[in-house]
């Protein structure tokens, strides 16, 4: 861990103060401050290379070469763009991989049933479709009962229909489990459909922070949705 960083484990999902991260001479995060409250669904937008995934990796404790103060919930889990399943272990075993103690198949089955994969428990990962593999990744995250769930563009590799189904599933799981979520995405509509707070990164800091008061379920044609989409696109430099 780099000199100057202060990392604490807390019951609060995440609190960051003065966070900076550089890669050689390139500074990606600059004195960034952020709080994520319990149960809050936060979407993080920004252009490629602005530091979104870097911030997520730091909160996941996968990147420690930083300066600043980081407080993060002890119970946290990550789902990446790639499901990262072990091909030599059956689906249920992938779900509980890394948990302490003996592999608990019953616990894995319960998590897989929750994401609609109770019928795929004993297959090998190569037998899964892209959407099924991503749902397995979500089950693996949820089985850890996180206070903070970190999602790094988990739907970007899916086809349009599968992506819509996966978005709906994540929204349902969030309401059911009540954990805080940080979703990194390039998709403005995805952010507006799912989150109750949207952030836009700019030059290594949070340049825009807006709580969404749009009623659920959300429709892309609603006037409030359309207006907020236009606002976010403008913040991202899209006319």
KAVEN-V429602 format. One record per residue. N is the residue number from 1. RES is the residue in one small letter. OMEGA is omega in whole degrees, 0 to 359 (NA if undefined). NEAR is the number of other ideal C-beta (glycine too) atoms within 12 Angstrom. Layout:
BEGIN
N&RES&OMEGA&NEAR / N&RES&OMEGA&NEAR
END
This chain:
BEGIN
1&x&184&15 / 2&x&177&18 / 3&x&178&10 / 4&x&180&18 / 5&x&173&25 / 6&x&181&22 / 7&x&179&27 / 8&x&173&19 / 9&x&187&20 / 10&x&176&23 / 11&x&175&18 / 12&x&183&26 / 13&x&180&35 / 14&x&173&43 / 15&x&184&29 / 16&x&179&37 / 17&x&174&21 / 18&x&186&22 / 19&x&177&40 / 20&x&177&30 / 21&x&179&36 / 22&x&173&22 / 23&x&188&16 / 24&x&180&8 / 25&x&182&6 / 26&x&178&15 / 27&x&183&22 / 28&x&177&30 / 29&x&185&40 / 30&x&175&26 / 31&x&185&21 / 32&x&174&39 / 33&x&180&25 / 34&x&171&37 / 35&x&172&26 / 36&x&186&40 / 37&x&179&24 / 38&x&176&23 / 39&x&184&23 / 40&x&177&31 / 41&x&184&39 / 42&x&174&42 / 43&x&182&43 / 44&x&180&45 / 45&x&177&42 / 46&x&180&38 / 47&x&178&19 / 48&x&178&17 / 49&x&183&17 / 50&x&177&32 / 51&x&182&39 / 52&x&182&40 / 53&x&176&34 / 54&x&178&34 / 55&x&180&40 / 56&x&180&43 / 57&x&178&28 / 58&x&179&39 / 59&x&178&47 / 60&x&182&30 / 61&x&177&26 / 62&x&178&19 / 63&x&184&26 / 64&x&182&23 / 65&x&187&24 / 66&x&169&37 / 67&x&182&26 / 68&x&181&33 / 69&x&181&25 / 70&x&171&41 / 71&x&183&30 / 72&x&181&39 / 73&x&179&33 / 74&x&179&20 / 75&x&179&25 / 76&x&181&37 / 77&x&185&40 / 78&x&168&37 / 79&x&184&42 / 80&x&175&28 / 81&x&174&27 / 82&x&183&20 / 83&x&176&35 / 84&x&178&22 / 85&x&177&33 / 86&x&187&22 / 87&x&182&17 / 88&x&177&12 / 89&x&180&24 / 90&x&187&27 / 91&x&183&38 / 92&x&181&34 / 93&x&175&31 / 94&x&183&40 / 95&x&183&45 / 96&x&179&32 / 97&x&179&27 / 98&x&177&19 / 99&x&181&22 / 100&x&178&10 / 101&x&180&8 / 102&x&178&11 / 103&x&184&20 / 104&x&183&18 / 105&x&181&22 / 106&x&179&17 / 107&x&178&27 / 108&x&181&35 / 109&x&180&26 / 110&x&179&21 / 111&x&180&35 / 112&x&177&35 / 113&x&181&21 / 114&x&179&27 / 115&x&175&40 / 116&x&181&23 / 117&x&179&35 / 118&x&180&23 / 119&x&183&17 / 120&x&187&30 / 121&x&190&30 / 122&x&180&20 / 123&x&175&24 / 124&x&182&21 / 125&x&182&32 / 126&x&180&19 / 127&x&183&18 / 128&x&169&28 / 129&x&179&22 / 130&x&179&26 / 131&x&178&30 / 132&x&178&33 / 133&x&180&38 / 134&x&176&40 / 135&x&175&42 / 136&x&177&46 / 137&x&177&44 / 138&x&178&44 / 139&x&179&41 / 140&x&177&40 / 141&x&185&42 / 142&x&181&39 / 143&x&178&37 / 144&x&178&31 / 145&x&186&22 / 146&x&167&34 / 147&x&178&31 / 148&x&177&42 / 149&x&182&43 / 150&x&183&41 / 151&x&183&47 / 152&x&180&36 / 153&x&188&32 / 154&x&184&44 / 155&x&191&42 / 156&x&182&27 / 157&x&184&21 / 158&x&174&29 / 159&x&190&15 / 160&x&182&16 / 161&x&179&14 / 162&x&179&23 / 163&x&179&27 / 164&x&179&21 / 165&x&180&24 / 166&x&177&42 / 167&x&179&38 / 168&x&180&25 / 169&x&180&32 / 170&x&177&39 / 171&x&178&29 / 172&x&180&20 / 173&x&178&32 / 174&x&180&33 / 175&x&181&18 / 176&x&186&15 / 177&x&177&29 / 178&x&178&20 / 179&x&172&33 / 180&x&180&36 / 181&x&167&47 / 182&x&181&49 / 183&x&172&44 / 184&x&183&41 / 185&x&170&41 / 186&x&190&29 / 187&x&182&32 / 188&x&181&29 / 189&x&177&30 / 190&x&178&35 / 191&x&183&43 / 192&x&179&38 / 193&x&190&34 / 194&x&194&41 / 195&x&169&41 / 196&x&174&29 / 197&x&182&32 / 198&x&177&41 / 199&x&173&41 / 200&x&179&36 / 201&x&179&35 / 202&x&178&23 / 203&x&173&19 / 204&x&178&30 / 205&x&173&28 / 206&x&184&32 / 207&x&182&25 / 208&x&184&26 / 209&x&185&26 / 210&x&172&25 / 211&x&181&17 / 212&x&178&29 / 213&x&180&16 / 214&x&180&26 / 215&x&175&12 / 216&x&354&21 / 217&x&186&16 / 218&x&179&27 / 219&x&185&16 / 220&x&180&21 / 221&x&179&11 / 222&x&182&19 / 223&x&179&14 / 224&x&178&19 / 225&x&181&25 / 226&x&181&19 / 227&x&181&19 / 228&x&176&32 / 229&x&179&31 / 230&x&179&18 / 231&x&181&22 / 232&x&178&34 / 233&x&177&23 / 234&x&178&15 / 235&x&180&27 / 236&x&177&28 / 237&x&179&15 / 238&x&179&15 / 239&x&NA&7
END
